[in-house]
Amino acid sequence: MSLSRKHQSREIITKAICGKGRKFSTVTHTVTPPHNPTSILGAWIINHQYEAVAAGDGIEVIGTYDINIWYSYDKNSQTDVAKETVPYVEFVSLSYLDPRHRASTVEVSAEATQEPSCVEASVSSGGGSVIIRVEREFTVELIAETKVFVLIGHEDYDDKEFEFSEDTGDYEDLDPDLLDDDL
């Protein structure tokens, strides 16, 4: 296919988001404290760390977080905090993937749109452990080089008229206190 002199095409190689995905998940962890818990006084998650790794047709989010459980024991006469570091691997499928990206240039990223948080904590039926329900959500992106095709049009502007105003504005009426000095 040949293009006229007026219309030519170009291929531009650029970095672009070539894949996206999102995943919400609920997971359950069992923590066994040193004493048999009577009741749960509080549960929270801290020190969340993660990284993204390309994995086939998706992205794996690999991370850890600490679960802290404040509980009472010995018939609610004493309290303690049980701490456990939990590793996880969350596979996030890509809902969109451009198959024409250059695989050798792939970079991946993940963002926790909902940090892991404890939504429920209860003493197990046997009484020796605590069952924690955690919710978390991630969005991921795959960035790579890809080609963009553009048409170049060469127009003749000699027969077109353009008007450029000579208005320089009336800046004496501006209030200098309203101007942003950081720009």
Contact map, one row per residue, 1 for C-alpha under 8 A:
111000000000000000000000000000000000000000000000000000000000000000000000000000000000000000000000000000000000000000000000000000000000000000000000000000000000000000000000000000000000000
111100000000000000000000000000000000000000000000000000000000000000000000000000000000000000000000000000000000000000000000000000000000000000000000000000000000000000000000000000000000000
111111110000000000000000000000000000000000000000000000000000000000000000000000000000000000000000000000000000000000000000000000000000000000000000000000000000000000000000000000000000000
011111110000000000000000000000000000000000000000000000000000000000000000000000000000000000000000000000000000000000000000000000000000000000000000000000000000000000000000000000000000000
001111110000000000000000000000000000000000000000000000000000000000000000000000000000000000000000000000000000000000000000000000000000000000000000000000000100000000000000000000000000000
001111110000000000000000000000000000000000000000000000000000000000000000000000000000000000000000000000000000000000000000000000000000000000000000000000011110000000000000000000000000000
001111111000000000000000000000000000000000000000000000000000000000000000000000000000000000000000000000000000000000000000000000000000000000000000000000111100000000000000000000000000000
001111111100000000000000000000000000000000000000000000000000000000000000000000000000000000000000000000000000000000000000000000000000000000000000000000111000000000000000000000000000000
000000111110000000000000000000000000000000000000000000000000000000000000000000000000000000000000000000000000000000000000000000000000000000000000000011110000000000000000000000000000000
000000011111000000000000000000000000000000000000000000000000000000000000000000000000000000000000000000000000000000000000000000000000000000000000000011110000000000000000000000000000000
000000001111100000000000000000000000000000000000000000000000000000000000000000000000000000000000000000000000000000000000000000000000000000000000001111000000000000000000000000000000000
000000000111110000000000000000000000000000000000000000000000000000000000000000000000000000000000000000000000000000000000000000000000000000000000001111000000000000000000000000000000000
000000000011111000000000000000000000000000000000000000000000000000000000000000000000000000000000000000000000000000000000000000000000000000000000111100000000000000000000000000000000000
000000000001111100000000000000000000000000000000000000000000000000000000000000000000000000000000000000000000000000000000000000000000000000000000111100000000000000000000000000000000000
000000000000111110000000000000000000000000000000000000000000000000000000000000000000000000000000000000000000000000000000000000000000000000000011110000000000000000000000000000000000000
000000000000011111000000000000000000000000000000000000000000000000000000000000000000000000000000000000000000000000000000000000000000000000000011110000000000000000000000000000000000000
000000000000001111110000000000000000000000000000000000000000000000000000000000000000000000000000000000000000000000000000000000000000000000001111000000000000000000000000000000000000000
000000000000000111110000000000000000000000000000000000000000000000000000000000000000000000000001110010000000000000000000000000000000000000001111010000000000000000000000000000000000000
000000000000000011111000000000000000000000000000000000000000000000000000000000000000000000000111110000000000000000000000000000000000000000001110000000000000000000000000000000000000000
000000000000000011111100000000000000000000000000000000000000000000000000000000000000000000000111100000000000000000000000000000000000000000111100000000000000000000000000000000000000000
000000000000000000111110000000000000000000000000000000000100000000000000000000000000000000011111000000000000000000000000000000000000000000111000000000000000000000000000000000000000000
000000000000000000011111000000000000000000000000000000000000000000000000000000000000000000011110000000000000000000000000000000000000000011110000000000000000000000000000000000000000000
000000000000000000001111100000000000000000000000000000000000000000000000000000000000000000011000000000000000000000000000000000000000000011100000000000000000000000000000000000000000000
000000000000000000000111110000000000000000000000000000000000000000000000000000000000000000000000000000000000000000000000000000000000001111000000000000000000000000000000000000000000000
000000000000000000000011111000000000000000000000000000000000000000000000000000000000000000000000000000000000000000000000000000000000001110000000000000000000000000000000000000000000000
000000000000000000000001111100000000000000000000000000000000000000000000000000000000000000000000000000000000000000000000000000000000111100000000000000000000000000000000000000000000000
000000000000000000000000111110000000000000000000000000000000000000000000000000000000000000000000000000000000000000000000000000000000111000000000000000000000000000000000000000000000000
000000000000000000000000011111000000000000000000000000000000000000000000000000000000000000000000000000000000000000000000000000000011110000000000000000000000000000000000000000000000000
000000000000000000000000001111100000000000000000000000000000000000000000000000000000000000000000000000000000000000000000000000000011110000000000000000000000000000000000000000000000000
000000000000000000000000000111110000000000000000000000000000000000000000000000000000000000000000000000000000000000000000000000001111000000000000000000000000000000000000000000000000000
000000000000000000000000000011111000000000000000000000000000000000000000000000000101000000000000000000000000000000000000000000001111000000000000000000000000000000000000000000000000000
000000000000000000000000000001111100000000000000000000000000000000000000000000000100000000000000000000000000000000000000000000011100000000000000000000000000000000000000000000000000000
000000000000000000000000000000111111100000000000000000000000000000000000000000000100000000000000000000000000000000000000000000011100000000000000000000000000000000000000000000000000000
000000000000000000000000000000011111000000000000000000000000000000000000000000000100000000000000000000000000000000000000000000000000000000000000000000000000000000000000000000000000000
000000000000000000000000000000001111100000000000000000000000000000000000100000000000000000000000000000000000000000000000000000010000000000000000000000000000000000000000000000000000000
000000000000000000000000000000001111110000000000000000000000000000000000110000000000000000000000000000000000000000000000000000111000000000000000000000000000000000000000000000000000000
000000000000000000000000000000001011111100000000000000000000000000000011110000000000000000000000000000000000000000000000001000111100000000000000000000000000000000000000000000000000000
000000000000000000000000000000000001111100000000000000000000000000000011111100000000000000000000000000000000000000000000001000100000000000000000000000000000000000000000000000000000000
000000000000000000000000000000000000111110000000000000000000000000000011100100000000000000000000000000000000000000000000011000000000000000000000000000000000000000000000000000000000000
000000000000000000000000000000000000111111100000000000000000000000001111000000000000000000000000000000000000000000000000111000000000000000000000000000000000000000000000000000000000000
000000000000000000000000000000000000001111100000000000000000000000001111000000000000000000000000000000000000000000000000000000000000000000000000000000000000000000000000000000000000000
000000000000000000000000000000000000000111110000000000000000000000001110000000000000000000000000000000000000000000000000100000000000000000000000000000000000000000000000000000000000000
000000000000000000000000000000000000000111111000000000000000000000111100000000000000000000000000000000000000000000000100100000000000000000000000000000000000000000000000000000000000000
000000000000000000000000000000000000000001111100000000000000000000111000000000000000000000000000000000000000000000001100000000000000000000000000000000000000000000000000000000000000000
000000000000000000000000000000000000000000111111000000000000000011110000000000000000000000000000000000000000000000011100000000000000000000000000000000000000000000000000000000000000000
000000000000000000000000000000000000000000011111000000000000000011110000000000000000000000000000000000000000000000000000000000000000000000000000000000000000000000000000000000000000000
000000000000000000000000000000000000000000001111100000000000000111000000000000000000000000000000000000000000000000000000000000000000000000000000000000000000000000000000000000000000000
000000000000000000000000000000000000000000001111110000000000001111000000000000000000000000000000000000000000000000110000000000000000000000000000000000000000000000000000000000000000000
000000000000000000000000000000000000000000000011111000000000001110000000000000000000000000000000000000000000000000000000000000000000000000000000000000000000000000000000000000000000000
000000000000000000000000000000000000000000000001111100000000111100000000000000000000000000000000000000000000000000000000000000000000000000000000000000000000000000000000000000000000000
000000000000000000000000000000000000000000000000111110000000111000000000000000000000000000000000000000000000110000000000000000000000000000000000000000000000000000000000000000000000000
000000000000000000000000000000000000000000000000011111000011110000000000000000000000000000000000000000000001110000000000000000000000000000000000000000000000000000000000000000000000000
000000000000000000000000000000000000000000000000001111100011110000000000000000000000000000000000000000000001100000000000000000000000000000000000000000000000000000000000000000000000000
000000000000000000000000000000000000000000000000000111110111000000000000000000000000000000000000000000000011000000000000000000000000000000000000000000000000000000000000000000000000000
000000000000000000000000000000000000000000000000000011111111000000000000000000000000000000000000000000000000000000000000000000000000000000000000000000000000000000000000000000000000000
000000000000000000000000000000000000000000000000000001111110000000000000000000000000000000000000000000000000000000000000000000000000000000000000000000000000000000000000000000000000000
000000000000000000000000000000000000000000000000000000111110000000000000000000000000000000001100000000000000000000000000000000000000000000000000000000000000000000000000000000000000000
000000000000000000001000000000000000000000000000000001111111000000000000000000000000000000111100000000000000000000000000000000000000000000000000000000000000000000000000000000000000000
000000000000000000000000000000000000000000000000000111111111100000000000000000000000000000111100000000000001000000000000000000000000000000010000000000000000000000000000000000000000000
000000000000000000000000000000000000000000000000000111100111110000000000000000000000000011110000000000000000000000000000000000000000000000000000000000000000000000000000000000000000000
000000000000000000000000000000000000000000000000011110000011111000000000000000000000000011110000000000000000010000000000000000000000000000000000000000000000000000000000000000000000000
000000000000000000000000000000000000000000000000011110000001111100000000000000000000001111000000000000000000000000000000000000000000000000000000000000000000000000000000000000000000000
000000000000000000000000000000000000000000000001111000000000111110000000000000000000001110000000000000000000000000000000000000000000000000000000000000000000000000000000000000000000000
000000000000000000000000000000000000000000000011110000000000011111000000000000000000111100000000000000000000000000000000000000000000000000000000000000000000000000000000000000000000000
000000000000000000000000000000000000000000001111100000000000001111100000000000000000111000000000000000000000000000000000000000000000000000000000000000000000000000000000000000000000000
000000000000000000000000000000000000000000001111000000000000000111110000000000000011110000000000000000000000000000000000000000000000000000000000000000000000000000000000000000000000000
000000000000000000000000000000000000000000111100000000000000000011111000000000000111110000000000000000000000000000000000000000000000000000000000000000000000000000000000000000000000000
000000000000000000000000000000000000000000111100000000000000000001111100000000001111000000000000000000000000000000000000000000000000000000000000000000000000000000000000000000000000000
000000000000000000000000000000000000000111110000000000000000000000111110000000001110000000000000000000000000000000000000000000000000000000000000000000000000000000000000000000000000000
000000000000000000000000000000000000000111100000000000000000000000011111000000111100000000000000000000000000000000000000000000000000000000000000000000000000000000000000000000000000000
000000000000000000000000000000000000111111000000000000000000000000001111100000111100000000000000000000000000000000000000000000000000000000000000000000000000000000000000000000000000000
000000000000000000000000000000000000111110000000000000000000000000000111111111110000000000000000000000000000000000000000000000000000000000000000000000000000000000000000000000000000000
000000000000000000000000000000000011111000000000000000000000000000000011111111110000000000000000000000000000000000000000000000000000000000000000000000000000000000000000000000000000000
000000000000000000000000000000000001110000000000000000000000000000000001111111000000000000000000000000000000000000000000000000000000000000000000000000000000000000000000000000000000000
000000000000000000000000000000000000010000000000000000000000000000000001111111000000000000000000000000000000000000000000000000000000000000000000000000000000000000000000000000000000000
000000000000000000000000000000000000011000000000000000000000000000000001111111100000000000000000000000000000000000000000000000000000000000000000000000000000000000000000000000000000000
000000000000000000000000000000000000000000000000000000000000000000000001111111100000000000000000000000000000000000000000000000000000000000000000000000000000000000000000000000000000000
000000000000000000000000000000000000000000000000000000000000000000000001111111110000000000000000000000000000000000000000000000000000000000000000000000000000000000000000000000000000000
000000000000000000000000000000000000000000000000000000000000000000000111100111111000000000000000000000000000000000000000000000000000000000000000000000000000000000000000000000000000000
000000000000000000000000000000000000000000000000000000000000000000000111100001111100000000000000000000000000000000000000000000000000000000000000000000000000000000000000000000000000000
000000000000000000000000000000000000000000000000000000000000000000011110000000111110000000000000000000000000000000000000000000000000000000000000000000000000000000000000000000000000000
000000000000000000000000000000111100000000000000000000000000000000111110000000011111000000000000000000000000000000000000000000000000000000000000000000000000000000000000000000000000000
000000000000000000000000000000000000000000000000000000000000000001111000000000001111100000000000000000000000000000000000000000000000000000000000000000000000000000000000000000000000000
000000000000000000000000000000100000000000000000000000000000000001110000000000000111110000000000000000000000000000000000000000000000000000000000000000000000000000000000000000000000000
000000000000000000000000000000000000000000000000000000000000000111100000000000000011111000000000000000000000000000000000000000000000000000000000000000000000000000000000000000000000000
000000000000000000000000000000000000000000000000000000000000000111100000000000000001111100000000000000000000000000000000000000000000000000000000000000000000000000000000000000000000000
000000000000000000000000000000000000000000000000000000000000011110000000000000000000111110000000000000000000000000000000000000000000000000000000000000000000000000000000000000000000000
000000000000000000000000000000000000000000000000000000000000011100000000000000000000011111000000000000000000000000000000000000000000000000000000000000000000000000000000000000000000000
000000000000000000000000000000000000000000000000000000000001111000000000000000000000001111100000000000000000000000000000000000000000000000000000000000000000000000000000000000000000000
000000000000000000000000000000000000000000000000000000000001110000000000000000000000000111110000000000000000000000000000000000000000000000000000000000000000000000000000000000000000000
000000000000000000000000000000000000000000000000000000000111100000000000000000000000000011111000000000000000000000000000000000000000000000000000000000000000000000000000000000000000000
000000000000000000001110000000000000000000000000000000000111100000000000000000000000000001111100000000000000000000000000000000000000000001010000000000000000000000000000000000000000000
000000000000000000001110000000000000000000000000000000001110000000000000000000000000000000111110000000000000000000000000000000000000000000000000000000000000000000000000000000000000000
000000000000000000111100000000000000000000000000000000001110000000000000000000000000000000011111100000000000000000000000000000000000000000010000000000000000000000000000000000000000000
000000000000000000111100000000000000000000000000000000000000000000000000000000000000000000001111100000000000000000000000000000000000000000000000000000000000000000000000000000000000000
000000000000000001111000000000000000000000000000000000000000000000000000000000000000000000000111110000000000000000000000000000000000000000000000000000000000000000000000000000000000000
000000000000000001110000000000000000000000000000000000000000000000000000000000000000000000000111111000000000000000000000000000000000000000000000000000000000000000000000000000000000000
000000000000000001100000000000000000000000000000000000000000000000000000000000000000000000000001111110000000000000000000000000000000000000000000000000000000000000000000000000000000000
000000000000000000000000000000000000000000000000000000000000000000000000000000000000000000000000111110000000000000000000000000000000000000000000000000000000000000000000000000000000000
000000000000000000000000000000000000000000000000000000000000000000000000000000000000000000000000011111000000000000000000000000000000000000000000011000000000000000000000000000000000000
000000000000000001000000000000000000000000000000000000000000000000000000000000000000000000000000011111100000000000000000000000000000000000000001111000000000000000000000000000000000000
000000000000000000000000000000000000000000000000000000000000000000000000000000000000000000000000000111111100000000000000000000000000000000000001110000000000000000000000000000000000000
000000000000000000000000000000000000000000000000000000000000000000000000000000000000000000000000000011111100000000000000000000000000000000000001000000000000000000000000000000000000000
000000000000000000000000000000000000000000000000000000000000000000000000000000000000000000000000000001111100000000000000000000000000000000000000000000000000000000000000000000000000000
000000000000000000000000000000000000000000000000000000000000000000000000000000000000000000000000000001111110000000000000000000000000000000000001100000000000000000000000000000000000000
000000000000000000000000000000000000000000000000000000000000000000000000000000000000000000000000000001111111000000000000000000000000000000000111100000000000000000000000000000000000000
000000000000000000000000000000000000000000000000000001000000000000000000000000000000000000000000000000001111100000000000000000000000000000000111000000000000000000000000000000000000000
000000000000000000000000000000000000000000000000000111000010000000000000000000000000000000000000000000000111110000000000000000000000000000011110000000000000000000000000000000000000000
000000000000000000000000000000000000000000000000001110000000000000000000000000000000000000000000000000000011111000000000000000000000000000011100000000000000000000000000000000000000000
000000000000000000000000000000000000000000000000001100000000100000000000000000000000000000000000000000000001111100000000000000000000000001111000000000000000000000000000000000000000000
000000000000000000000000000000000000000000000000000000000000000000000000000000000000000000000000000000000000111110000000000000000000000001110000000000000000000000000000000000000000000
000000000000000000000000000000000000000000000000000000000000000000000000000000000000000000000000000000000000011111100000000000000000000111100000000000000000000000000000000000000000000
000000000000000000000000000000000000000000000000000000000000000000000000000000000000000000000000000000000000001111100000000000000000000111100000000000000000000000000000000000000000000
000000000000000000000000000000000000000000000000000000000000000000000000000000000000000000000000000000000000000111111000000000000000001111000000000000000000000000000000000000000000000
000000000000000000000000000000000000000000000001000000000000000000000000000000000000000000000000000000000000000111111000000000000000001110000000000000000000000000000000000000000000000
000000000000000000000000000000000000000000001001000000000000000000000000000000000000000000000000000000000000000001111100000000000000011110000000000000000000000000000000000000000000000
000000000000000000000000000000000000000000011000000000000000000000000000000000000000000000000000000000000000000001111110000000000000011100000000000000000000000000000000000000000000000
000000000000000000000000000000000000000000111000000000000000000000000000000000000000000000000000000000000000000000011111100000000001111000000000000000000000000000000000000000000000000
000000000000000000000000000000000000000000000000000000000000000000000000000000000000000000000000000000000000000000001111100000000001111000000000000000000000000000000000000000000000000
000000000000000000000000000000000000000000000000000000000000000000000000000000000000000000000000000000000000000000000111110000000001110000000000000000000000000000000000000000000000000
000000000000000000000000000000000000000101100000000000000000000000000000000000000000000000000000000000000000000000000111111000000111100000000000000000000000000000000000000000000000000
000000000000000000000000000000000000001100000000000000000000000000000000000000000000000000000000000000000000000000000001111100000111000000000000000000000000000000000000000000000000000
000000000000000000000000000000000000111100000000000000000000000000000000000000000000000000000000000000000000000000000000111110111110000000000000000000000000000000000000000000000000000
000000000000000000000000000000000000000000000000000000000000000000000000000000000000000000000000000000000000000000000000011111111110000000000000000000000000000000000000000000000000000
000000000000000000000000000000000000000000000000000000000000000000000000000000000000000000000000000000000000000000000000001111100000000000000000000000000000000000000000000000000000000
000000000000000000000000000000000000000000000000000000000000000000000000000000000000000000000000000000000000000000000000000111111000000000000000000000000000000000000000000000000000000
000000000000000000000000000000000001110000000000000000000000000000000000000000000000000000000000000000000000000000000000001111111100000000000000000000000000000000000000000000000000000
000000000000000000000000000000011011100000000000000000000000000000000000000000000000000000000000000000000000000000000000001101111100000000000000000000000000000000000000000000000000000
000000000000000000000000000001111001100000000000000000000000000000000000000000000000000000000000000000000000000000000000001101111110000000000000000000000000000000000000000000000000000
000000000000000000000000000001111000100000000000000000000000000000000000000000000000000000000000000000000000000000000000111100111111000000000000000000000000000000000000000000000000000
000000000000000000000000000111100000000000000000000000000000000000000000000000000000000000000000000000000000000000000000111100001111100000000000000000000000000000000000000000000000000
000000000000000000000000000111100000000000000000000000000000000000000000000000000000000000000000000000000000000000000111110000000111110000000000000000000000000000000000000000000000000
000000000000000000000000011110000000000000000000000000000000000000000000000000000000000000000000000000000000000000000111100000000011111000000000000000000000000000000000000000000000000
000000000000000000000000011110000000000000000000000000000000000000000000000000000000000000000000000000000000000000011111000000000001111100000000000000000000000000000000000000000000000
000000000000000000000001111000000000000000000000000000000000000000000000000000000000000000000000000000000000000001111110000000000000111110000000000000000000000000000000000000000000000
000000000000000000000001110000000000000000000000000000000000000000000000000000000000000000000000000000000000000111111000000000000000011111000000000000000000000000000000000000000000000
000000000000000000000111100000000000000000000000000000000000000000000000000000000000000000000000000000000000000111110000000000000000001111100000000000000000000000000000000000000000000
000000000000000000000111000000000000000000000000000000000000000000000000000000000000000000010000000000000000011111000000000000000000000111110000000000000000000000000000000000000000000
000000000000000000011110000000000000000000000000000000000000000000000000000000000000000000000000000000000000011110000000000000000000000011111000000000000000000000000000000000000000000
000000000000000000011100000000000000000000000000000000000010000000000000000000000000000000010100000000000001111000000000000000000000000001111100000000000000000000000000000000000000000
000000000000000011111000000000000000000000000000000000000000000000000000000000000000000000000000000000000001110000000000000000000000000000111110000000000000000000000000000000000000000
000000000000000011110000000000000000000000000000000000000000000000000000000000000000000000000000000000000111100000000000000000000000000000011111000000000000000000000000000000000000000
000000000000001111100000000000000000000000000000000000000000000000000000000000000000000000000000000000000111000000000000000000000000000000001111100000000000000000000000000000000000000
000000000000001111000000000000000000000000000000000000000000000000000000000000000000000000000000000011101110000000000000000000000000000000000111110000000000000000000000000000000000000
000000000000111100000000000000000000000000000000000000000000000000000000000000000000000000000000000011001100000000000000000000000000000000000011111000000000000000000000000000000000000
000000000000111101000000000000000000000000000000000000000000000000000000000000000000000000000000000111000000000000000000000000000000000000000001111100000000000000000000000000000000000
000000000011110000000000000000000000000000000000000000000000000000000000000000000000000000000000000110000000000000000000000000000000000000000000111110000000000000000000000000000000000
000000000011110000000000000000000000000000000000000000000000000000000000000000000000000000000000000000000000000000000000000000000000000000000000011111000000000000000000000000000000000
000000001111000000000000000000000000000000000000000000000000000000000000000000000000000000000000000000000000000000000000000000000000000000000000001111100000000000000000000000000000000
000000001111000000000000000000000000000000000000000000000000000000000000000000000000000000000000000000000000000000000000000000000000000000000000000111110000000000000000000000000000000
000000111100000000000000000000000000000000000000000000000000000000000000000000000000000000000000000000000000000000000000000000000000000000000000000011111000000000000000000000000000000
000001111100000000000000000000000000000000000000000000000000000000000000000000000000000000000000000000000000000000000000000000000000000000000000000001111100000000000000000000000000000
000001110000000000000000000000000000000000000000000000000000000000000000000000000000000000000000000000000000000000000000000000000000000000000000000000111110000000000000000000000000000
000011100000000000000000000000000000000000000000000000000000000000000000000000000000000000000000000000000000000000000000000000000000000000000000000000011111000000000000000000000000000
000001000000000000000000000000000000000000000000000000000000000000000000000000000000000000000000000000000000000000000000000000000000000000000000000000001111100000000000000000000000000
000000000000000000000000000000000000000000000000000000000000000000000000000000000000000000000000000000000000000000000000000000000000000000000000000000000111111000000000000000000000000
000000000000000000000000000000000000000000000000000000000000000000000000000000000000000000000000000000000000000000000000000000000000000000000000000000000011111100000000000000000000000
000000000000000000000000000000000000000000000000000000000000000000000000000000000000000000000000000000000000000000000000000000000000000000000000000000000001111110000000000000000000000
000000000000000000000000000000000000000000000000000000000000000000000000000000000000000000000000000000000000000000000000000000000000000000000000000000000001111110000000000000000000000
000000000000000000000000000000000000000000000000000000000000000000000000000000000000000000000000000000000000000000000000000000000000000000000000000000000000111111000000000000000000000
000000000000000000000000000000000000000000000000000000000000000000000000000000000000000000000000000000000000000000000000000000000000000000000000000000000000011111100000000000000000000
000000000000000000000000000000000000000000000000000000000000000000000000000000000000000000000000000000000000000000000000000000000000000000000000000000000000000111110000000000000000000
000000000000000000000000000000000000000000000000000000000000000000000000000000000000000000000000000000000000000000000000000000000000000000000000000000000000000011111000000000000000000
000000000000000000000000000000000000000000000000000000000000000000000000000000000000000000000000000000000000000000000000000000000000000000000000000000000000000001111100000000000000000
000000000000000000000000000000000000000000000000000000000000000000000000000000000000000000000000000000000000000000000000000000000000000000000000000000000000000000111110000000000000000
000000000000000000000000000000000000000000000000000000000000000000000000000000000000000000000000000000000000000000000000000000000000000000000000000000000000000000011111000000000000000
000000000000000000000000000000000000000000000000000000000000000000000000000000000000000000000000000000000000000000000000000000000000000000000000000000000000000000001111100000000000000
000000000000000000000000000000000000000000000000000000000000000000000000000000000000000000000000000000000000000000000000000000000000000000000000000000000000000000000111110000000000000
000000000000000000000000000000000000000000000000000000000000000000000000000000000000000000000000000000000000000000000000000000000000000000000000000000000000000000000011111000000000000
000000000000000000000000000000000000000000000000000000000000000000000000000000000000000000000000000000000000000000000000000000000000000000000000000000000000000000000001111110000000000
000000000000000000000000000000000000000000000000000000000000000000000000000000000000000000000000000000000000000000000000000000000000000000000000000000000000000000000000111111000000000
000000000000000000000000000000000000000000000000000000000000000000000000000000000000000000000000000000000000000000000000000000000000000000000000000000000000000000000000011111000000000
000000000000000000000000000000000000000000000000000000000000000000000000000000000000000000000000000000000000000000000000000000000000000000000000000000000000000000000000011111100000000
000000000000000000000000000000000000000000000000000000000000000000000000000000000000000000000000000000000000000000000000000000000000000000000000000000000000000000000000001111110000000
000000000000000000000000000000000000000000000000000000000000000000000000000000000000000000000000000000000000000000000000000000000000000000000000000000000000000000000000000011111110000
000000000000000000000000000000000000000000000000000000000000000000000000000000000000000000000000000000000000000000000000000000000000000000000000000000000000000000000000000001111110000
000000000000000000000000000000000000000000000000000000000000000000000000000000000000000000000000000000000000000000000000000000000000000000000000000000000000000000000000000000111110000
000000000000000000000000000000000000000000000000000000000000000000000000000000000000000000000000000000000000000000000000000000000000000000000000000000000000000000000000000000111111000
000000000000000000000000000000000000000000000000000000000000000000000000000000000000000000000000000000000000000000000000000000000000000000000000000000000000000000000000000000111111100
000000000000000000000000000000000000000000000000000000000000000000000000000000000000000000000000000000000000000000000000000000000000000000000000000000000000000000000000000000000111111
000000000000000000000000000000000000000000000000000000000000000000000000000000000000000000000000000000000000000000000000000000000000000000000000000000000000000000000000000000000011111
000000000000000000000000000000000000000000000000000000000000000000000000000000000000000000000000000000000000000000000000000000000000000000000000000000000000000000000000000000000001111
000000000000000000000000000000000000000000000000000000000000000000000000000000000000000000000000000000000000000000000000000000000000000000000000000000000000000000000000000000000001111
